[in-house]
Structures are given as structure tokens and as C-alpha cells.
Amino acid sequence: MSSLNARQRNDLMAELQGLRRFCLSLTGAVADADDLLQATVERMLEKGMPEDAHTAKWVYRVCKNIWIDEMRSREVRQRYSPAVQAGTDDTVPSAEVQAGGERNLRAVNEALGRLPDEQRLALMLVTIDGKSYAEAAEILQVPVGTIMSRIARARKNLLTDSALRDL
């Protein structure tokens, strides 16, 4: 399992666009999504995968695990070191517009963050990445009906989330 064979490399290349969308759905930021995509591809090239593994399912699982590790790392870094944010962009919107957008984005991210992981991942795979229920079920290794119920519960939870009602 040290490297990818030609078929696996071709399958990985074919999956990159969808994988990038999945990365963006996980991270919510283009730069973080690109970093996550790069880390995933590097891991795949470095570690490889079993010969009989389904490339798409394997790569999405690797990506999800890398993101979970990254989120845990960020949480530790935020907890133990002050965050320094410096803006250097000259085309900054007004403070009022920026604050309103940041509040809305924070509310949506928090609402998504309150969803159980399995609901959030199923919702993102289907609604953002455009995977079919069957493809999402294969990636997450659950039955199609489970994907359907997770998405329904996620949507219901988002609709009843008090933070989103005010947007």
C-alpha cells in the first residue's frame, strides 16, 4: 500500500473536482479547502490505498479524517494561544456590511456545527457536492435510507435553529 497504481491515479484525478467541492463544504473557505485538498492528495500519494479499495470512497474518507484532525488542532491552538488577525486588503467593505455578513456567516457556521457530524456530512455531500444519495451512502459506508433520514433530520434541525430564524 505504498503508492497508487495507474488506475487509482486516474480515478483520483477524475475525482479532484468533486473532492475540492467537498473540501470547500467542510471548510467554508477557499484557502482552507485548497489546503485540505492538497493534504488529501499528498496523503493519498504518500500512503497509497489497498488495491481493491474504491478510490472515491477511500479519498473522501481520508479527506474527512484529515479535516477532523485539523479541526481538533485548531481547537487546541485557539484554546491555548491568542488569535491574531491582520487585514491587509485595501478593498474592505464598510464595517457595518462586514459585521452583518460576518454575523450571518457565523450563525450559519454555528448552526451547521451544532448538527451531528453524520448529519452535516450527509447534507454537505448531497446538497453542496452534488453527490447522489447512493454515492453519499457509499462514501460514508451507510445504507441509502440512512443518508435520506440524516439529511431530513439535518434540514429539520436547521429550520428550527433559533440562530437562523433571525437572518
Secondary structure as UniProt FT lines:
FT   HELIX           6..27
FT   HELIX           30..47
FT   TURN            51..52
FT   HELIX           55..80
FT   HELIX           95..114
FT   HELIX           117..123
FT   HELIX           124..128
FT   HELIX           133..140
FT   HELIX           144..160
FT   HELIX           162..165
//
